[in-house]
Amino acid sequence: MNKEDILEIITRLASERAPSGLEEQRGEIFKKIVEGIYTTKDLKVKTDKLGNYFLKLKGTSGKKAIG
């Protein structure tokens, strides 16, 4: 992923209207983008009770996970 790809993602997310409390549509766009990036690793974006999206990636060290 290069700088242009990252800028395109940021622009796409920033251009989606998402007033406080109504961020679901932007979240779905984020979910599709991230799943598209990580399709080769077969990772899924998950949602918590508050509607936050997250993705678990395996680390390379034996240290505890962040979160």
C-alpha angles and dihedrals in degrees: 000000000000133000093267091055091050092048090050091052092048091047092049093050094043093050092056111095110237117163117190110291094016102074097121096104092051089047091054090051089050090049093052092047094050094044088050091054095047100039092114090060093046093231123158129211110234131202127219128213092274094053096256116147122224141169127206116220123185113245128225098225134061094243122119120274122259115241 
